Amino acid sequence: MAEKAKKALKLPESGQWPDSVVPIALVGAAVFLVAGFLMAFLYASPVNGAALSEPVLVGDQMVTNVQLLSQKIFYFHMPVALVSFGALAFAGFYSVRFLMTKEQRFDTCTKIAMEIALLFVVLTMITGEMWTRFEWGLWWTWDPRLTTYLILMIIVIAYFILRNAIDDPERRATYGSVIAIIALVDVPICYMVTRVIPSSIHPVVLREGGMTGDMGMTVAVVMIGMIMLGFVLYRMRFRQVRLTQRVEAIKEQLED
Amino acid sequence: MSVTVKRPSTFTQYKTLLVKDLRQEFRTKEMLTSMGIYALLVLIVYGAALAQTAQVFDILQMSGGLLWALIVFTSLLGLNRSFTAEKEQGCLEGILLVPLDRSVVFLAKATSNLLFLLVVEIITIPLFYFFFLTSTTPSDSFWLIVVPLVVGTIGVAGIGTLLSTITINTRGKDVMLAVLFIPLIFPLLYACVSATTAAIVGGDLFMETFTMSLALAAGYDVIMVLLSWVLYDFVISV
């Protein structure tokens, strides 16, 4: 009987306090992202591109350069990339926690953080590809950030392939955590190696102060929206997976 | 009458495990022959792949990359094999029953993989030179490619041993090792190709690129081997 009570305590729990924040965060994400989208096109000033052969009158202003519409990609590209880093950092944190405690809960956390990371990494790749095509005029270049992101994406995909190839849950969790930790150490090295060896053509936006106030504002709004979106997706997926595990555990208990 | 058994030192354990691997290889010659033949076959493929261009373009600039592509694919084959025998013949269970520090197992296995890879490289690099570089004049610093080769192979053996221990227990392990190994080895590969090419091509600025790339490769080695060493306990104990 005592054993049974102990087992009942071990049911995978879900629905902690962050779940109650989810609806608010969801609304917040929608509001901020829509506002960010509108701001990117209406509020942030256009950026000058190549010089025109002769000045043109647009509205009541003389324009001497091409106004780059493609630069708007940047307002979504950077926040998405930063959120993907955040998700990966969480995945790394939870995999260390798993190896420390061997609690299945942390493995679920790692897996879901990785899923969110994969989503945002792919979004970064798509927006980044659009950027290289329209801003730099080429589809692909082995630039440090592109290379690193490609490697990062492949490692995250490899993480899921590895998980699918193992049946035993404990082994799957351990191997997954080990790979997640190695990958997170590998990616910064990859960035450094590709950055130091050839010259880079990526603008270092934040450090050199290449953004004006209105651009910074727009990025900040989209950033908040994306963080909220990432959080909402994470919590909802976590809740779903944990409830599935809980149902499985209860079923097993009833069978005993 | 009491019998006292002295506990073997860590170094003795390491030496025993290493000698076991070497002896097994010496008797079967399984890994060295398969890796050597595979490397030779890749060289033949290169011969066909470069046949139409050899007269026109500068092979020296590409040779660093070609050499490292050869090493990566050959080491994939070897690493896949390195735990198969242990698993099939139940040797791994035996080792795990012995009360020894798990990281010793890692170090011994990594060392034996490193030695096999180096032997294969000693055979294939003269062959590579023979097939592709005799018609050209590499720079005087050509012999310096030994340094990136050793540094790179240490990293390949270190991380490869950890990954092959992981993939030995998965479905479709051959593909799985490649899927994990190639992206994780990428920074090392990039730095080593840069250092090797710098040594082969030479020129005024070669020393700068060479030392920079080597420093990065060595940094990768130190970090990754230490990390693999720490994490190995988790991997092999499950």
Interface residues (C-beta under 8 A of the other chain):
Chain A: L99 T147 I151 I154 I155 A158 I161 L162 A165 I166 D167 D168 E170 R171 T174 Y175 S177 V178 I179 I181 I182 A183 V185 D186 I189 C190 M192 V193 T194 V196 I197
Chain B: I159 L162 I166 N169 T170 R171 G172 M176 V179 L180 I182 P183 L184 F186 P187 L188 Y190 A191 S194 T209 M212 S213 L216 G219 Y220 I223 M224 L227 S228 L231 F234 V235 V238
